Amino acid sequence: EMQRSLVGSEMCIRDRLYMSFESFLHIYLRHVKELAVENQFGERSKFQLAEKDLKATMDIVLGALNDEYQTYKDEHPNSRFFRKGNMAYYYNGDYYDVDILPDGQIGSFYKRIDK
């Protein structure tokens, strides 16, 4: 299984975040503009970025949430961590929903589009 660490090694990390091959495909196929398929995902949120820009955005958002995530995992080691809806993370003019599975795998990461 492919695992890709997303938070830099310079941070104090007890519980790592990673993308499995499946989560990599889910996030990248949906959000990298070079891989976009017309009308893919219908009305769902789409933010089309170059691959390097998506990786950079994920690194910034997840890096900023690292302390909160580590504290949450200390208190709830077998639970999912998420920031969604009113709790979405604000970065660079946009709100990002993040869902991290109990083992640290990133289940979803996307920009919110509120109508």
N, C-alpha and C positions, 0 to 999 in steps of 0.2 A: 504494500500500500504506500502510495506516495504521500509524504507529509512535508509541508512547507511551513516553516516557522515564520510568523508575521511580525513579531515584536522584537526589536533589536536586542542583541546580547548585552548592550551596555546598561540595560535597565535591571532592576532587582525583580527577578521573575521566579516565582515558586510554581505557578500553574501556567504552563505554556499555552499559547493559542496557535492553532495550525489549521491548514486546509488539507483535507483528504483529496484524492483525485476526484471524487464525486462532488465535493463542495467547490473545488476549483472549477470544474465544468459548469456547475450550476451558476456560479457567480460570473465567470468570464464569458460564457456563451450569452448570458443575458445583458451584460453591461459593457463589453468591449466593442467599440464601433466597427472595427474591422470584421467582427464575427456576426454583426447584426443581420437578422433575417427580417424582411419586410413584414409588418403586421404581427411579428412574433410577440406573444404574451398579451395581445389585445390592449385592454385598458390599464394594465398594470404599469407601475412606474418603470421608467427606463431612464438611465443616464448613460449616454454613450461617450465613453472616454477611450483614449488610446490605452493599450495594455499597461504601459509604464505609468500613466496618470492614475489608473485605477489602483495599481499597486501602491503608489505614493499616497493616494487618498486613504486607502485602507491602513497603511502604516501610521499615518498621522492620527486618524480617528481612534484606532485600536491602541496606539501608544498613549494617547491622551486619556483613554479609559482604563489603562493598565492598573493604576492604583486602586480604582474603584472595583475593578474585576478581582484583583488579588484579595481585597478585603471581603468581598462577597463570597469568594470561594473558601476563605477561612471560616466563614460563618455558615455557609451552605455548600459543603463539598460535593454533594451529589445532585445539585440543582442546575438548571439552565440559567444563564445570565443573559439578560436582554435589555435593550434600550429601544423602546418603540413608542409610537404615538406621541403623547405629550412629553415623554422621556427621551425622545430621539436626540442624538448628539448633533449639536450645531457646529458646522465648520464651513468657512468660506462662503457664506450666504445660503447654505443648504442644510437640511436636517437629514441625518442618516439613521436608519433603523439597523440594529445589530442584534443578532441572535447567536449565542454561543452555547453549544451542547455541553452537557455535564463533563465530558472528557476533554474539553478545550477546543473541539472542532468548531470552526465557524460554519454555522448552519445557513445563515443568510446575512447579507450586507447590501443595503440598497438605499438610494436617495428617496426620501418621501416626496410625493407630489400630492398636495392637498388641493382639492377643487373648491 
